[in-house]
């Protein structure tokens, strides 16, 4: 049913339709509205049977999800930012044990400096933890991806992270077509676990594995992700057939046919990029965009196929690998191995910095003129950086950097953005 | 696409106003996107929220920087925050206040704007009468429906009734209707004066 609804609420209601049996959560912005809404649905009996467990930390949240999943329950949780980092050890265990937990990550920056706003630093820090990572472009896709995530997770016995931009999506109210219970039930069969902790039929899960088999167990994890490369598009195609919507899959090319320049990105910024691509196409500029939905597994072949006809590729990323630059770029370049085209990495939208159409237009123009630096920081206020560098050069005790720079920026309450 | 920016203070229902406006547009079968300018919300702190309305899917996620309409829920912001940033001279402006533009110190500033698109409405007063609380958001939306014709009063009331229930819904709907009638009357007066 079509609803005008907050992204978090849409995700919560969709997760509820997936009939999770255990939900555990610890509140952290911007994820909180999701589990808040789910707790309401459990309390008023509309999500039943389901146990909602308030835990004392994110580490506990993932540990409870692991325990629940190991007993054969469909388990769900959500987190963001420092919360994701705090559960890191348990995250690796969930994937290592092959437990099909689904978790929403409402993407947010990581401190210090503390920042509650959106970027992809949190999820990107966990790209190698063994979970599948799917990134939503819109709230519609965020909702739809959760239905697909449970299917994919349970078919492969692998956990899935659904990443949606914090605030930009979680707090945006827009049109979402929410499925019915019957539709979801038809698409998502009851969970049939591969391994169950059952007192009536005791087994142990989580043996210590030495050098004799560790490589093989890890290789198997990789092989399962390679299977996911096949399964993710299949599930998306089935979803499209059942629900009539193009959500999920590995990649989403947008006007890439014959495009000289292709912009690669993940998440909600693809909407703004699509608008700019349309404007530029109307002006005769040969440009397109490629959205990567599945970042883990990384669809090397699909990315290569989408980009191989281009002359240049601009990877716009919302996370920074300090000391080298791009994270998505490194993966994209792997896909482009042997292809001679210009590649640009653009770090944009860190800690909630707005990515405007004007900035994108200027950026793409520079790229098309091949005047862009290999690593560019969109809308970087270089003078702000220089002032702090000058202070540091001037004296040893230059003081705390974040505080110094905020003082330079001055009051911000008067600004619109 | 029609873009609205709403300025107010934490506690005045700025974010809710943007959401209600988007629901009103949705009720009319249109696409709408509402979102707040995210920050560390505190009661009394300046808050901005945005609403876009279009007949096709809205894809952009940037904040509204060149609004077609501006709603100001708290006139004390007028000289503190750059509320008018990006507003063109043919934009709509609705301010919650019991004073007129001259009294708000805006007479000169608004000289080049289209007078039939600018209005002040005592929305807090309507809210106090109907709700006994100075929360002007719903009333302003009623006034905005009259001023801009972007959505109907019925749609605004439908949005209010989706969000609130009981006396709160009734009070907000009544305050929105008061503001709608007030703005209608003001506009009639303005056009009569113009045709004289």
Interface residues (C-beta under 8 A of the other chain):
Chain A: X4 X6 X30 X116 X117 X118 X167 X168 X171 X172 X173 X174 X175 X268 X269 X271 X272 X274 X275 X352 X354 X355 X356 X357 X413 X414 X415 X416 X417
Chain B: X5 X18 X19 X22 X23 X26 X27 X31 X32 X33 X34 X35 X36 X37 X38 X40 X45 X46 X48 X58 X59 X60 X61 X62 X63 X65 X80 X81 X82 X83 X85 X86
